[in-house]
């Protein structure tokens, strides 16, 4: 039998006979799978933190954050407590706990067990902040916030969007739209740009409450318990700052704020994401599973948001293509229950269980299913792990072999259940109050089927399963709706 004890060391190529043969061995030999996973875990434990931002995960980033012990009583802790209360007074939470959800409302008015309000004339002042040593000064309060550039970014974005609407030249139109969307993801926030983010159809606060209302007409699908926060502007602005330059006091404020706003339990496991982005392709970003991580959820969510914003800064392809926008087009953070694996599935992406998943495309206007595809499509996955430039990276080798070994099981489950999934989605559609075409992601866990995500069809991978003559253009409207008191 192949010795798997050193398969992830520097002589990895010599140790692997071939990925397909290795996958076949792991498929039929449980002992080989255990040895393979043990070798990979030993390799992962010694993995250095990358100097490439996009290869750093939230857990690693939190470990590098400045940690200063703040006495439970004293000036610094008093300021932290007061700033947290200021932010809580601004936080809006939607909660789904298996019962009919309620819409956005102030957490204290929605939860009658808490009636804390910030007393008048108790706001933290700039004078109080400046009295602290520079390294302990917070970068935000409920009223004040640091910025990288200047104010009035919302006005500039709206002007660019108006130019996009008015121009007829297709090339100029594309240029203006791309730059509008890029700026929305990376520039400092003000009241207008924050309100523009509200217009993102893909953000979970747009579609999830409508899905909640529809799911009560189904005895087949389940939804994970979910809390969605409309993040206060000062907190979200921190994701537009350089993450490594924020003060330890800032991280403590955001951690304590999230603890209270989401009512976290240190004994529970959670899945976290922003309104549009989980960064689950390193699962350590999304899966929170011990007391220390629960305490640091604010740092995790902030780092994921910062990383998403950075996608808009850089051309990640190396081919001078436009930057990638969309991952930061949200003003929401999300904490969900973690769905424990019932099937003992193997894991890819550093901890993500390989459940059988279904991507179903629907037309919410005509109430029809347009197509279905395995979420873990074999051609897509093998190309990603086996044919990209990093194919010989140990993580890619591991994920290729694990996927190939599990592919038969995934596809057998998919073929067995895909017609049933489509029929059950069809039953939901009359009650789903959305417009346009969407993808719906369904995860199978044993005999349970969970709807875990949705997005506009045009922004979803695997759209090729939908006949081209069925695909419709999408109407977008990024004009913010702002009341006078918000200006």
ChimeraX attribute file (.defattr): number of C-alpha atoms within 10 A of each C-alpha:
attribute: neighborCount
match mode: 1-to-1
recipient: residues
	/A:1	5
	/A:2	11
	/A:3	11
	/A:4	20
	/A:5	16
	/A:6	18
	/A:7	22
	/A:8	23
	/A:9	15
	/A:10	10
	/A:11	10
	/A:12	16
	/A:13	14
	/A:14	10
	/A:15	16
	/A:16	18
	/A:17	11
	/A:18	12
	/A:19	17
	/A:20	14
	/A:21	14
	/A:22	20
	/A:23	22
	/A:24	16
	/A:25	18
	/A:26	21
	/A:27	19
	/A:28	11
	/A:29	11
	/A:30	11
	/A:31	11
	/A:32	20
	/A:33	20
	/A:34	13
	/A:35	17
	/A:36	22
	/A:37	18
	/A:38	15
	/A:39	17
	/A:40	22
	/A:41	14
	/A:42	14
	/A:43	16
	/A:44	14
	/A:45	8
	/A:46	8
	/A:47	9
	/A:48	9
	/A:49	13
	/A:50	11
	/A:51	8
	/A:52	7
	/A:53	11
	/A:54	13
	/A:55	11
	/A:56	18
	/A:57	23
	/A:58	25
	/A:59	19
	/A:60	15
	/A:61	18
	/A:62	20
	/A:63	11
	/A:64	11
	/A:65	16
	/A:66	14
	/A:67	13
	/A:68	12
	/A:69	7
	/A:70	15
	/A:71	10
	/A:72	9
	/A:73	8
	/A:74	9
	/A:75	14
	/A:76	20
	/A:77	16
	/A:78	14
	/A:79	21
	/A:80	22
	/A:81	14
	/A:82	20
	/A:83	25
	/A:84	23
	/A:85	24
	/A:86	22
	/A:87	24
	/A:88	23
	/A:89	18
	/A:90	18
	/A:91	21
	/A:92	21
	/A:93	26
	/A:94	21
	/A:95	24
	/A:96	20
	/A:97	13
	/A:98	14
	/A:99	11
	/A:100	13
	/A:101	17
	/A:102	13
	/A:103	14
	/A:104	17
	/A:105	17
	/A:106	16
	/A:107	22
	/A:108	19
	/A:109	13
	/A:110	17
	/A:111	11
	/A:112	8
	/A:113	8
	/A:114	10
	/A:115	10
	/A:116	12
	/A:117	12
	/A:118	15
	/A:119	10
	/A:120	6
	/A:121	7
	/A:122	10
	/A:123	16
	/A:124	19
	/A:125	13
	/A:126	11
	/A:127	8
	/A:128	12
	/A:129	19
	/A:130	12
	/A:131	11
	/A:132	13
	/A:133	9
	/A:134	10
	/A:135	12
	/A:136	18
	/A:137	19
	/A:138	25
	/A:139	23
	/A:140	24
	/A:141	25
	/A:142	20
	/A:143	14
	/A:144	13
	/A:145	15
	/A:146	16
	/A:147	18
	/A:148	13
	/A:149	10
	/A:150	11
	/A:151	14
	/A:152	14
	/A:153	19
	/A:154	22
	/A:155	14
	/A:156	15
	/A:157	21
	/A:158	19
	/A:159	13
	/A:160	18
	/A:161	20
	/A:162	16
	/A:163	16
	/A:164	21
	/A:165	12
	/A:166	10
	/A:167	13
	/A:168	10
	/A:169	10
	/A:170	10
	/A:171	9
	/A:172	13
	/A:173	16
	/A:174	13
	/A:175	13
	/A:176	19
	/A:177	17
	/A:178	18
	/A:179	19
	/A:180	21
	/A:181	21
	/A:182	23
	/A:183	21
	/A:184	26
	/A:185	28
	/A:186	22
	/A:187	23
	/A:188	24
	/A:189	27
	/A:190	20
	/A:191	17
	/A:192	22
	/A:193	22
	/A:194	23
	/A:195	21
	/A:196	23
	/A:197	21
	/A:198	21
	/A:199	19
	/A:200	20
	/A:201	20
	/A:202	22
	/A:203	26
	/A:204	22
	/A:205	26
	/A:206	15
	/A:207	18
	/A:208	21
	/A:209	22
	/A:210	15
	/A:211	19
	/A:212	20
	/A:213	16
	/A:214	17
	/A:215	23
	/A:216	16
	/A:217	14
	/A:218	13
	/A:219	8
	/A:220	15
	/A:221	19
	/A:222	18
	/A:223	21
	/A:224	16
	/A:225	16
	/A:226	22
	/A:227	21
	/A:228	24
	/A:229	25
	/A:230	22
	/A:231	23
	/A:232	19
	/A:233	21
	/A:234	21
	/A:235	22
	/A:236	22
	/A:237	26
	/A:238	26
	/A:239	23
	/A:240	24
	/A:241	20
	/A:242	12
	/A:243	18
	/A:244	12
	/A:245	10
	/A:246	19
	/A:247	19
	/A:248	19
	/A:249	24
	/A:250	20
	/A:251	23
	/A:252	23
	/A:253	27
	/A:254	23
	/A:255	22
	/A:256	18
	/A:257	24
	/A:258	27
	/A:259	18
	/A:260	13
	/A:261	21
	/A:262	20
	/A:263	10
	/A:264	16
	/A:265	13
	/A:266	16
	/A:267	10
	/A:268	13
	/A:269	20
	/A:270	24
	/A:271	21
	/A:272	26
	/A:273	23
	/A:274	27
	/A:275	24
	/A:276	26
	/A:277	23
	/A:278	22
	/A:279	21
	/A:280	19
	/A:281	14
	/A:282	18
	/A:283	20
	/A:284	21
	/A:285	25
	/A:286	28
	/A:287	23
	/A:288	25
	/A:289	16
	/A:290	13
	/A:291	14
	/A:292	10
	/A:293	19
	/A:294	23
	/A:295	19
	/A:296	22
	/A:297	29
	/A:298	23
	/A:299	26
	/A:300	26
	/A:301	26
	/A:302	25
	/A:303	24
	/A:304	28
	/A:305	32
	/A:306	23
	/A:307	23
	/A:308	27
	/A:309	26
	/A:310	23
	/A:311	20
	/A:312	24
	/A:313	17
	/A:314	15
	/A:315	14
	/A:316	14
	/A:317	10
	/A:318	7
	/A:319	7
	/A:320	9
	/A:321	10
	/A:322	16
	/A:323	17
	/A:324	21
	/A:325	23
	/A:326	20
	/A:327	23
	/A:328	30
	/A:329	28
	/A:330	29
	/A:331	26
	/A:332	25
	/A:333	29
	/A:334	26
	/A:335	23
	/A:336	21
	/A:337	18
	/A:338	18
	/A:339	15
	/A:340	10
	/A:341	15
	/A:342	12
	/A:343	13
	/A:344	12
	/A:345	16
	/A:346	18
	/A:347	18
	/A:348	20
	/A:349	16
	/A:350	18
	/A:351	15
	/A:352	18
	/A:353	16
	/A:354	23
	/A:355	24
	/A:356	23
	/A:357	25
	/A:358	25
	/A:359	29
	/A:360	27
	/A:361	28
	/A:362	25
	/A:363	21
	/A:364	18
	/A:365	14
	/A:366	12
	/A:367	19
	/A:368	17
	/A:369	20
	/A:370	19
	/A:371	19
	/A:372	23
	/A:373	20
	/A:374	20
	/A:375	20
	/A:376	21
	/A:377	16
	/A:378	16
	/A:379	8
	/A:380	13
	/A:381	17
	/A:382	19
	/A:383	12
	/A:384	16
	/A:385	21
	/A:386	19
	/A:387	12
	/A:388	11
	/A:389	9
	/A:390	13
	/A:391	18
	/A:392	15
	/A:393	13
	/A:394	19
	/A:395	18
	/A:396	20
	/A:397	22
	/A:398	25
	/A:399	22
	/A:400	23
	/A:401	26
	/A:402	24
	/A:403	22
	/A:404	23
	/A:405	23
	/A:406	20
	/A:407	19
	/A:408	13
	/A:409	14
	/A:410	21
	/A:411	17
	/A:412	11
	/A:413	14
	/A:414	20
	/A:415	11
	/A:416	10
	/A:417	14
	/A:418	18
	/A:419	12
	/A:420	12
	/A:421	20
	/A:422	20
	/A:423	11
	/A:424	15
	/A:425	24
	/A:426	15
	/A:427	16
	/A:428	18
	/A:429	22
	/A:430	16
	/A:431	19
	/A:432	19
	/A:433	14
	/A:434	17
	/A:435	15
	/A:436	17
	/A:437	25
	/A:438	23
	/A:439	26
	/A:440	20
	/A:441	20
	/A:442	26
	/A:443	21
	/A:444	22
	/A:445	19
	/A:446	12
	/A:447	9
	/A:448	12
	/A:449	18
	/A:450	18
	/A:451	20
	/A:452	14
	/A:453	17
	/A:454	22
	/A:455	19
	/A:456	19
	/A:457	23
	/A:458	15
	/A:459	12
	/A:460	15
	/A:461	13
	/A:462	21
	/A:463	20
	/A:464	12
	/A:465	15
	/A:466	18
	/A:467	10
	/A:468	9
	/A:469	6
	/A:470	10
	/A:471	16
	/A:472	12
	/A:473	8
	/A:474	12
	/A:475	7
	/A:476	9
	/A:477	10
	/A:478	16
	/A:479	15
	/A:480	17
	/A:481	12
	/A:482	13
	/A:483	7
	/A:484	6
	/A:485	5
	/A:486	9
	/A:487	8
